[in-house]
Amino acid sequence: MGRRRRFDLDHGVEALCAGDRAALGRAITLVESRREADRIDADALVHRLLPYAGQALRVGITGMPGVGKSTLIEALGQRLVAAGQRVAVLAVDPSSARSGGSILGDKTRMTQLARDPRAFIRPSPSGGALGGVARRTRETIVLVEAAGYDVVLVETVGVGQSEVMVANMVDFFLVLTLAGGGDELQGIKRGILELCDLLVVTKADGDNMQAARRARAEYEGALALMPPRSPGWKPRVGICSAVTGEGLDALWQAVQEHRAVLRGSGEWERRRGEQRVHWLWQSIRDGLQEALERDDGVRRRLAELEQAVRNGATSPDVAAAQVLAAFLSRG
Amino acid sequence: MGRRRRFDLDHGVEALCAGDRAALGRAITLVESRREADRIDADALVHRLLPYAGQALRVGITGMPGVGKSTLIEALGQRLVAAGQRVAVLAVDPSSARSGGSILGDKTRMTQLARDPRAFIRPSPSGGALGGVARRTRETIVLVEAAGYDVVLVETVGVGQSEVMVANMVDFFLVLTLAGGGDELQGIKRGILELCDLLVVTKADGDNMQAARRARAEYEGALALMPPRSPGWKPRVGICSAVTGEGLDALWQAVQEHRAVLRGSGEWERRRGEQRVHWLWQSIRDGLQEALERDDGVRRRLAELEQAVRNGATSPDVAAAQVLAAFLSRG
């Protein structure tokens, strides 16, 4: 990457909008780069492409490892491309942000879809803080939309804050879970029921069928106790099998009904606008905290202050005032 | 308030630690003041009192208006003081932060408890942003603890972010709900089940009894689907009646069991330390955002940038970079 030539903006925009996969790949690499010069080019590129973006249907898909995300995306993606849709699959993996290696969006786990010219699969950008992963993912959504993909599937693993992050950048949030042996706890994570537009119990085939149906009933009960995220949409629960194809049509049917309802009420556009403003403020707050933590005067103080606050020797607000004074008085 | 004399720190600390109610009232007024001079005194006071604080059992209580919070607190509080405990009741009401008037902690709704010398009831501080309300509430907890109260009940209404805020400053989070007519939705709010250590269905008496028992069973099912907040404690569901007293003993029993379990595992102290660090960073972030929004160069740009981002003309991150540059380059 260090030897990469400077990005040719005009040509990049033209080729990408023409649907050139190589150009799209280079553009994503640019957006994922953390070199200063690349950052400037990436901002310019994203800005140029904004007018061509926003037309795709953005679907977030989450579930614990082993729930069968890749298998479902492979099966769903093949149906979508067969129906003439162009499908982009992006992966968000905060654990790869920690470990520096990506475990998601692995093309070897979506062999059929990866080979299809109408599909584009991109693994999780590795390295960097969650805020950076969020930014690169949102920018990549702009790129694939400008490249003409009709559906963007954003896959994330049930770890850390990644679902909340993804739920805030998609139109529809799909949660996958397994029918556990009477104990569903391991299958789902705190706060996730709150985010989902559709919960699907996977691997509903063979001997699993009964357990899957039981789990569906239980989750329907749980979701009925929660006010829906949107006035126009009551979260649903389904079962599916990537093997038999059971439930895949119903799944996509729900996604499309959801879009029709929210578009009809105007909530669709309103929500996207709110998501953009949400990311503006998120990006501002992240930037402020980064600047603060980079500040020498602050770094010297912060460690000991945090310790003093933790053990109750100093009040959080007095310590915060000292940190802020050290930061804002500088320059 | 404008005519109030400067606060006498030494005398204030002494009188407050001696349990002088008037001194406690003056100290809370000082902490709630938004005058600069008072802020300095308040910081000094809280800092002086920290060594005497932290001994109380802090219980957050939430529920939608009409669920019977005040009635339950009145009944519970009377039992606690009858058992020799000193009880402080604080109220957090974000709506009062907006309207400027408090609707909670109204002594006229806790007449018996308000008259008891072993109880201290303080309405919600009115005015100011949620961050300010949070700070004043946390500081008030320090004051009442230093004044020797054994139990601090922090009441909040089921509105906005107040529950998350309160859950982050107490040891035990109690959620009250009503048995709805088959539809529990109105009774509970998004994300609340995730926070609660104990969910109690109120007004379980007379004709309501059956519905309350049904609701309890339903909520037990829902909570079973959520991983507990603490490895050592599985959230419980109970019913209670402030009229017949049904369930009040079990309620307090759960609070004490919870404390015993978490203290035994060391999670109690660890959690308090984490809460303090959480508030340090919250306070830092709030302060940074306030400073940013106060900045002239920023304010000029922000409105139009936010609009450009909302309608998709500018990317959130490019806009954020402009805001940050305008802010951090100043001075």
Chai-1 contact restraints between the chains, C-beta under 6 A:
chainA,res_idxA,chainB,res_idxB,connection_type,confidence,min_distance_angstrom,max_distance_angstrom,comment,restraint_id
A,D43,B,V318,contact,1.0,0.0,6.0,A-B,restraint_1
A,V46,B,S315,contact,1.0,0.0,6.0,A-B,restraint_2
A,H47,B,V318,contact,1.0,0.0,6.0,A-B,restraint_3
A,R135,B,D317,contact,1.0,0.0,6.0,A-B,restraint_4
A,E184,B,L225,contact,1.0,0.0,6.0,A-B,restraint_5
A,L185,B,P227,contact,1.0,0.0,6.0,A-B,restraint_6
A,R190,B,E194,contact,1.0,0.0,6.0,A-B,restraint_7
A,R190,B,P227,contact,1.0,0.0,6.0,A-B,restraint_8
A,G191,B,E194,contact,1.0,0.0,6.0,A-B,restraint_9
A,E194,B,R190,contact,1.0,0.0,6.0,A-B,restraint_10
A,E194,B,G191,contact,1.0,0.0,6.0,A-B,restraint_11
A,G221,B,G221,contact,1.0,0.0,6.0,A-B,restraint_12
A,A222,B,A222,contact,1.0,0.0,6.0,A-B,restraint_13
A,A222,B,L225,contact,1.0,0.0,6.0,A-B,restraint_14
A,L225,B,E184,contact,1.0,0.0,6.0,A-B,restraint_15
A,L225,B,A222,contact,1.0,0.0,6.0,A-B,restraint_16
A,P227,B,L185,contact,1.0,0.0,6.0,A-B,restraint_17
A,P227,B,R190,contact,1.0,0.0,6.0,A-B,restraint_18
A,G273,B,R310,contact,1.0,0.0,6.0,A-B,restraint_19
A,R276,B,V309,contact,1.0,0.0,6.0,A-B,restraint_20
A,R276,B,R310,contact,1.0,0.0,6.0,A-B,restraint_21
A,R276,B,P316,contact,1.0,0.0,6.0,A-B,restraint_22
A,V277,B,E306,contact,1.0,0.0,6.0,A-B,restraint_23
A,V277,B,V309,contact,1.0,0.0,6.0,A-B,restraint_24
A,V277,B,R310,contact,1.0,0.0,6.0,A-B,restraint_25
A,W279,B,P316,contact,1.0,0.0,6.0,A-B,restraint_26
A,L280,B,V309,contact,1.0,0.0,6.0,A-B,restraint_27
A,L280,B,P316,contact,1.0,0.0,6.0,A-B,restraint_28
A,L280,B,A319,contact,1.0,0.0,6.0,A-B,restraint_29
A,L280,B,A320,contact,1.0,0.0,6.0,A-B,restraint_30
A,S283,B,P316,contact,1.0,0.0,6.0,A-B,restraint_31
A,S283,B,D317,contact,1.0,0.0,6.0,A-B,restraint_32
A,S283,B,A320,contact,1.0,0.0,6.0,A-B,restraint_33
A,I284,B,A320,contact,1.0,0.0,6.0,A-B,restraint_34
A,I284,B,V323,contact,1.0,0.0,6.0,A-B,restraint_35
A,G287,B,A320,contact,1.0,0.0,6.0,A-B,restraint_36
A,G287,B,L324,contact,1.0,0.0,6.0,A-B,restraint_37
A,L288,B,L288,contact,1.0,0.0,6.0,A-B,restraint_38
A,A291,B,L328,contact,1.0,0.0,6.0,A-B,restraint_39
A,E306,B,V277,contact,1.0,0.0,6.0,A-B,restraint_40
A,V309,B,R276,contact,1.0,0.0,6.0,A-B,restraint_41
A,V309,B,V277,contact,1.0,0.0,6.0,A-B,restraint_42
A,V309,B,L280,contact,1.0,0.0,6.0,A-B,restraint_43
A,R310,B,G273,contact,1.0,0.0,6.0,A-B,restraint_44
A,R310,B,R276,contact,1.0,0.0,6.0,A-B,restraint_45
A,R310,B,V277,contact,1.0,0.0,6.0,A-B,restraint_46
A,S315,B,V46,contact,1.0,0.0,6.0,A-B,restraint_47
A,P316,B,R276,contact,1.0,0.0,6.0,A-B,restraint_48
A,P316,B,W279,contact,1.0,0.0,6.0,A-B,restraint_49
A,P316,B,L280,contact,1.0,0.0,6.0,A-B,restraint_50
A,P316,B,S283,contact,1.0,0.0,6.0,A-B,restraint_51
A,D317,B,R135,contact,1.0,0.0,6.0,A-B,restraint_52
A,D317,B,S283,contact,1.0,0.0,6.0,A-B,restraint_53
A,V318,B,D43,contact,1.0,0.0,6.0,A-B,restraint_54
A,V318,B,H47,contact,1.0,0.0,6.0,A-B,restraint_55
A,A319,B,L280,contact,1.0,0.0,6.0,A-B,restraint_56
A,A320,B,L280,contact,1.0,0.0,6.0,A-B,restraint_57
A,A320,B,S283,contact,1.0,0.0,6.0,A-B,restraint_58
A,A320,B,I284,contact,1.0,0.0,6.0,A-B,restraint_59
A,A320,B,G287,contact,1.0,0.0,6.0,A-B,restraint_60
A,V323,B,I284,contact,1.0,0.0,6.0,A-B,restraint_61
A,L324,B,G287,contact,1.0,0.0,6.0,A-B,restraint_62
A,L328,B,A291,contact,1.0,0.0,6.0,A-B,restraint_63
A,G331,B,G331,contact,1.0,0.0,6.0,A-B,restraint_64
